[in-house]
Amino acid sequence: MLRIGMLTSGGDCQALNAAMRGVVKCVLNNSKEPVEIYGFEDGYKGLIYSRFRMLTGKDFSGILTRGGTILGTSRVPFKTIHDPDENGLDKVAAMKQNYYKLQLDCLVMLGGNGSHKTANLLSEEGLNVITLPKTIDNDLWGTDMTFGFQSAVDIATKAIDQIHTTASSHGRVFIVEIMGHKVGWLPLNAGIAGGADIILLPEIPFDINKVVDKIEERDKAGSRFTIIVVAEGAISKTDAALSKKDYKKKLENYKYPSVSYEIADLITKKTGREVRVTVPGHVQRGGEPCPYDRVFASRLGAEAGKLILKREFGYMVGYKNREMVKVPLAEVAGKLKTLDPKSDIIKEAKLLGICFGD
């Protein structure tokens, strides 16, 4: 008997169901022994508190195009994983106990950066773990692509496309705030695809005067509007120069809903131009996966299933140089894949006339 536990952890995104389906289909179609699937509900919480249900192949039928996750998900921060819960429960010990109680042969985890830290911890504690790279931010180290990213790019791009018509009609400056707290892969790609004039990213601190210069340059060239894509984690050169203590103090007294509104206020004060802010928010995580993500997640799932059947554990299934690879969890945990400000895609965007405020 082959017993597999599965859970989805962290923020939801498109193609989680497609990836799980890929794992199960591979295992059921190729295993030489009977298979039992245990789905843990709401991420690591299900493994901690023994909330699970038995799943069969039928549970994974018809979910290829379905967004979200049939198992539910939640965030269990790694920084508190060793802290007892409100009832004094040792969370790590509880996860190990439930794993062994169900006599699992392996645990399959679908998640992002923080979730991989916990997965690596469980692997170091002796559990057989296989992971799949999930995040709309595409910031997971060890893989060129994560599932959910391309679907989010499609959604964010459509939001920018919709703003174009109203911006040109009214002759306004429009800011579209795209998800990306620590890295800018999503706003960069959506910004280029959506024809943004200015893109502000966490990795490239901006000078508001350079932003204003670009707006005025467009005005003089006869362009009635400007589209600015702002990552939610964009930061000015002034703020980037602050110490962590001083920056934290600034945020404690922050009067704006987000950085986009601060930028809008500064632009209005410097130019007198009317600025509007649009925040697509969690829309970027929702809906059905795009065809690319359906294929990509299915391939990742199949590769994970293959590793399970070969009894090769302690790996994340990644994608490097257009090939599926297995990456040791210890190499993935705790690392972010950030944008290089000197990368080709940034240089090419600048050749197109896109301003990054630097």
C-alpha positions as CSV (number, residue, x, y, z in Angstrom):
1,M,0.0,0.0,0.0
2,L,1.3,3.5,-1.0
3,R,-0.1,6.2,1.3
4,I,0.3,9.8,0.2
5,G,-0.7,12.9,2.2
6,M,-1.3,16.2,0.3
7,L,-1.8,19.8,1.4
8,T,-1.8,23.3,-0.1
9,S,-0.3,26.0,2.0
10,G,-0.1,29.8,2.0
11,G,-2.0,32.1,-0.4
12,D,-4.2,30.4,-3.0
13,C,-3.7,30.8,-6.7
14,Q,-4.7,29.3,-10.0
15,A,-3.7,25.7,-10.9
16,L,-3.4,24.3,-7.4
17,N,-6.1,21.8,-8.3
18,A,-4.4,21.1,-11.6
19,A,-1.1,20.3,-9.9
20,M,-2.7,18.0,-7.4
21,R,-4.6,16.3,-10.1
22,G,-1.3,15.7,-12.0
23,V,0.3,14.0,-9.0
24,V,-2.7,11.8,-8.4
25,K,-3.2,10.8,-12.0
26,C,0.5,9.9,-12.4
27,V,0.5,7.8,-9.2
28,L,-2.8,6.0,-9.9
29,N,-1.9,5.3,-13.5
30,N,1.6,4.0,-12.8
31,S,1.7,2.5,-9.3
32,K,2.1,-1.3,-9.0
33,E,0.5,-1.3,-5.6
34,P,-2.8,0.1,-4.1
35,V,-2.8,3.8,-3.4
36,E,-4.5,5.8,-0.6
37,I,-4.6,9.6,-0.7
38,Y,-5.1,11.7,2.4
39,G,-6.0,15.3,1.9
40,F,-5.2,17.7,4.8
41,E,-7.5,20.6,5.1
42,D,-6.4,24.2,5.2
43,G,-2.7,23.6,4.7
44,Y,-0.4,22.8,7.6
45,K,-3.3,23.4,10.1
46,G,-4.8,20.2,8.8
47,L,-1.6,18.3,9.4
48,I,-1.2,19.9,12.9
49,Y,-4.7,19.2,14.1
50,S,-5.4,16.0,12.2
51,R,-8.0,17.5,9.9
52,F,-8.0,15.3,6.8
53,R,-10.2,13.3,4.5
54,M,-9.7,10.3,2.3
55,L,-9.7,11.1,-1.4
56,T,-10.1,8.9,-4.5
57,G,-9.5,9.5,-8.2
58,K,-13.0,10.8,-8.5
59,D,-12.2,13.8,-6.2
60,F,-9.6,14.9,-8.8
61,S,-11.9,14.5,-11.8
62,G,-13.1,17.7,-13.4
63,I,-10.8,20.1,-11.4
64,L,-8.2,20.8,-14.1
65,T,-9.9,24.2,-14.9
66,R,-11.1,25.0,-11.4
67,G,-9.4,27.8,-9.5
68,G,-8.5,27.8,-5.8
69,T,-7.9,24.5,-3.9
70,I,-10.3,21.7,-3.1
71,L,-8.4,21.2,0.2
72,G,-8.5,24.8,1.4
73,T,-5.4,26.6,2.5
74,S,-4.1,28.9,5.3
75,R,-0.9,30.6,6.4
76,V,1.1,29.1,9.3
77,P,4.1,31.4,9.5
78,F,7.4,29.6,9.7
79,K,8.7,32.1,12.3
80,T,6.1,30.8,14.8
81,I,6.2,27.1,13.8
82,H,8.2,26.3,16.9
83,D,6.0,28.3,19.2
84,P,3.3,26.3,21.0
85,D,-0.3,27.1,20.0
86,E,-2.8,28.7,22.4
87,N,-3.3,25.3,24.1
88,G,0.4,24.6,24.4
89,L,0.5,22.1,21.5
90,D,3.9,21.6,19.9
91,K,3.1,22.1,16.2
92,V,6.1,20.3,14.8
93,A,5.6,17.3,17.0
94,A,1.9,17.2,16.1
95,M,2.6,17.2,12.4
96,K,5.1,14.4,12.8
97,Q,2.7,12.4,15.0
98,N,-0.1,12.7,12.5
99,Y,2.2,11.7,9.6
100,Y,3.2,8.5,11.4
101,K,-0.2,7.8,12.7
102,L,-1.6,7.6,9.2
103,Q,1.5,5.6,8.2
104,L,2.1,7.9,5.3
105,D,4.9,7.1,2.8
106,C,5.2,10.7,1.8
107,L,3.8,14.2,2.1
108,V,3.2,16.3,-1.0
109,M,3.1,20.1,-0.3
110,L,2.1,22.8,-2.8
111,G,3.3,26.2,-1.6
112,G,5.5,29.2,-1.8
113,N,8.5,30.5,0.2
114,G,7.4,30.3,3.8
115,S,5.7,27.0,3.1
116,H,8.9,25.6,1.8
117,K,10.7,26.5,4.9
118,T,8.3,24.3,6.9
119,A,8.5,21.5,4.3
120,N,12.3,21.5,4.6
121,L,12.0,21.4,8.4
122,L,9.8,18.4,8.2
123,S,12.2,16.8,5.7
124,E,15.1,17.4,8.2
125,E,12.9,15.8,10.9
126,G,12.8,12.6,8.9
127,L,9.5,12.9,6.9
128,N,9.4,12.0,3.2
129,V,8.5,15.3,1.5
130,I,8.0,16.3,-2.1
131,T,6.9,19.9,-3.0
132,L,5.6,21.8,-5.9
133,P,6.3,25.5,-6.6
134,K,3.2,27.6,-6.2
135,T,3.0,31.4,-6.2
136,I,1.7,34.2,-8.4
137,D,4.9,36.2,-7.6
138,N,7.3,33.7,-9.3
139,D,9.8,34.4,-6.6
140,L,10.6,30.9,-5.5
141,W,14.3,30.1,-5.7
142,G,15.3,27.0,-7.7
143,T,12.8,27.3,-10.5
144,D,12.4,29.6,-13.5
145,M,8.6,29.4,-13.3
146,T,6.0,28.8,-10.6
147,F,2.4,27.8,-11.4
148,G,-0.1,30.6,-10.9
149,F,2.2,33.2,-12.2
150,Q,1.1,33.2,-15.8
151,S,-2.5,33.3,-14.9
152,A,-1.9,36.2,-12.6
153,V,0.0,38.0,-15.4
154,D,-3.0,37.5,-17.7
155,I,-5.4,39.0,-15.1
156,A,-3.2,41.9,-14.2
157,T,-2.6,42.7,-17.9
158,K,-6.3,42.8,-18.6
159,A,-6.7,45.2,-15.7
160,I,-4.1,47.5,-17.2
161,D,-5.8,47.1,-20.7
162,Q,-9.1,48.2,-19.2
163,I,-7.5,51.3,-17.6
164,H,-6.0,52.4,-20.9
165,T,-9.3,53.3,-22.5
166,T,-10.6,55.5,-19.6
167,A,-7.1,57.0,-19.1
168,S,-6.9,58.1,-22.7
169,S,-10.5,59.3,-22.7
170,H,-10.0,61.6,-19.7
171,G,-6.4,62.4,-20.2
172,R,-5.4,61.3,-16.8
173,V,-2.5,59.7,-15.0
174,F,-3.5,56.3,-13.9
175,I,-1.7,54.1,-11.3
176,V,-2.4,50.4,-11.3
177,E,-1.1,48.6,-8.2
178,I,-0.1,45.1,-8.9
179,M,0.8,42.4,-6.3
180,G,4.5,42.0,-5.6
181,H,5.5,42.8,-2.0
182,K,9.2,41.8,-2.2
183,V,9.8,41.1,-5.8
184,G,8.6,42.6,-9.1
185,W,8.2,39.7,-11.6
186,L,4.4,40.1,-11.8
187,P,4.2,43.9,-12.2
188,L,7.1,43.9,-14.6
189,N,5.6,41.3,-16.9
190,A,2.1,42.7,-16.7
191,G,3.4,46.2,-17.1
192,I,5.2,45.3,-20.3
193,A,2.3,43.3,-21.7
194,G,-0.1,46.1,-20.8
195,G,1.9,48.9,-22.4
196,A,2.7,50.7,-19.2
197,D,4.8,53.9,-19.5
198,I,6.3,53.7,-16.0
199,I,6.9,50.6,-13.8
200,L,8.0,50.9,-10.2
201,L,9.4,47.7,-8.6
202,P,10.7,46.7,-5.1
203,E,14.2,45.9,-6.6
204,I,14.6,49.3,-8.2
205,P,14.1,52.2,-5.8
206,F,12.5,55.2,-7.6
207,D,13.1,58.9,-7.6
208,I,9.7,60.6,-7.8
209,N,11.2,63.4,-9.8
210,K,12.2,60.9,-12.5
211,V,8.6,59.7,-12.5
212,V,7.3,63.3,-13.0
213,D,9.9,63.9,-15.7
214,K,8.5,60.9,-17.7
215,I,4.9,62.2,-17.3
216,E,5.9,65.7,-18.5
217,E,7.9,64.2,-21.4
218,R,4.8,62.4,-22.5
219,D,2.7,65.5,-22.2
220,K,5.1,67.5,-24.4
221,A,5.0,64.7,-27.0
222,G,1.2,65.0,-27.2
223,S,0.3,62.0,-25.1
224,R,-2.8,62.9,-23.0
225,F,-2.3,60.1,-20.4
226,T,0.2,58.1,-18.6
227,I,-0.1,54.5,-17.2
228,I,2.0,53.7,-14.1
229,V,2.2,50.2,-12.8
230,V,3.3,50.1,-9.2
231,A,4.3,47.0,-7.3
232,E,2.7,46.9,-3.9
233,G,6.2,46.7,-2.5
234,A,7.7,49.6,-4.5
235,I,9.9,51.9,-2.6
236,S,11.5,55.3,-3.2
237,K,15.2,56.0,-3.1
238,T,14.6,58.2,0.0
239,D,12.9,55.4,1.9
240,A,15.4,52.8,0.7
241,A,18.1,54.8,2.3
242,L,16.4,54.8,5.7
243,S,17.5,52.3,8.4
244,K,15.0,49.5,9.1
245,K,14.1,51.2,12.4
246,D,13.4,54.6,10.8
247,Y,11.5,53.0,7.9
248,K,9.4,51.0,10.4
249,K,8.7,54.2,12.3
250,K,7.5,55.9,9.1
251,L,5.1,53.1,8.3
252,E,3.7,53.3,11.8
253,N,2.5,56.9,11.0
254,Y,1.7,56.2,7.4
255,K,-1.4,58.1,6.2
256,Y,-1.9,56.3,2.9
257,P,-3.7,53.0,2.1
258,S,-0.6,51.9,0.1
259,V,2.4,53.3,-1.7
260,S,0.4,53.9,-4.8
261,Y,-1.7,56.6,-3.1
262,E,1.4,58.3,-1.8
263,I,2.9,58.3,-5.3
264,A,-0.4,59.7,-6.6
265,D,-0.4,62.5,-4.0
266,L,3.2,63.4,-4.8
267,I,2.5,63.6,-8.6
268,T,-0.5,65.8,-8.0
269,K,1.5,68.2,-5.8
270,K,4.3,68.4,-8.3
271,T,2.3,68.6,-11.5
272,G,-1.2,69.5,-10.7
273,R,-2.3,66.5,-12.7
274,E,-5.4,64.5,-11.8
275,V,-4.2,61.0,-10.8
276,R,-6.4,57.9,-10.2
277,V,-5.4,54.7,-8.5
278,T,-6.8,51.2,-9.3
279,V,-6.0,48.2,-7.1
280,P,-7.1,44.8,-8.7
281,G,-6.0,43.1,-5.4
282,H,-7.0,39.5,-4.9
283,V,-8.7,39.3,-8.3
284,Q,-5.1,38.5,-9.4
285,R,-5.2,35.2,-7.4
286,G,-8.7,34.1,-8.5
287,G,-10.5,32.5,-11.3
288,E,-9.6,29.5,-13.5
289,P,-6.0,28.9,-14.5
290,C,-4.9,29.9,-18.0
291,P,-4.0,27.1,-20.5
292,Y,-0.3,27.6,-19.9
293,D,-0.7,27.0,-16.1
294,R,-2.9,24.0,-16.7
295,V,-0.2,22.4,-18.8
296,F,2.7,23.5,-16.6
297,A,1.0,22.4,-13.3
298,S,0.0,19.1,-14.8
299,R,3.7,18.5,-15.9
300,L,4.9,19.4,-12.4
301,G,2.4,17.1,-10.8
302,A,3.4,14.2,-13.1
303,E,7.1,14.7,-12.2
304,A,6.3,14.8,-8.5
305,G,4.3,11.5,-9.0
306,K,7.3,10.0,-10.7
307,L,9.6,10.9,-7.8
308,I,7.1,9.4,-5.3
309,L,7.0,6.1,-7.3
310,K,10.8,6.1,-7.4
311,R,10.9,6.8,-3.6
312,E,13.0,9.9,-4.1
313,F,12.1,12.4,-1.4
314,G,13.4,15.7,-0.1
315,Y,13.0,17.6,-3.3
316,M,11.0,20.4,-4.9
317,V,10.0,19.8,-8.6
318,G,11.2,22.8,-10.5
319,Y,11.7,24.1,-14.0
320,K,15.1,25.2,-15.2
321,N,16.2,26.0,-18.8
322,R,13.0,24.5,-20.1
323,E,13.4,21.2,-18.4
324,M,11.8,19.7,-15.3
325,V,14.4,19.3,-12.5
326,K,14.4,18.1,-8.8
327,V,15.9,20.7,-6.4
328,P,16.9,19.7,-2.9
329,L,14.6,21.4,-0.3
330,A,17.5,22.6,1.7
331,E,18.5,24.7,-1.3
332,V,15.1,26.2,-1.8
333,A,14.1,27.1,1.8
334,G,14.5,30.7,2.8
335,K,15.7,32.0,-0.6
336,L,13.9,34.5,-2.8
337,K,14.3,34.8,-6.5
338,T,14.5,38.5,-7.0
339,L,14.7,40.6,-10.2
340,D,18.2,41.8,-11.2
341,P,18.0,45.5,-12.1
342,K,20.6,44.8,-14.7
343,S,18.8,41.8,-16.3
344,D,18.1,41.7,-20.0
345,I,14.3,42.1,-19.5
346,I,14.8,45.4,-17.6
347,K,17.3,46.6,-20.3
348,E,14.9,45.7,-23.0
349,A,12.0,47.4,-21.3
350,K,14.1,50.6,-21.1
351,L,14.8,50.3,-24.8
352,L,11.0,50.4,-25.3
353,G,10.9,53.7,-23.4
354,I,9.6,52.3,-20.1
355,C,10.7,54.4,-17.1
356,F,11.6,52.6,-13.8
357,G,12.2,55.8,-11.9
358,D,15.9,55.2,-11.4
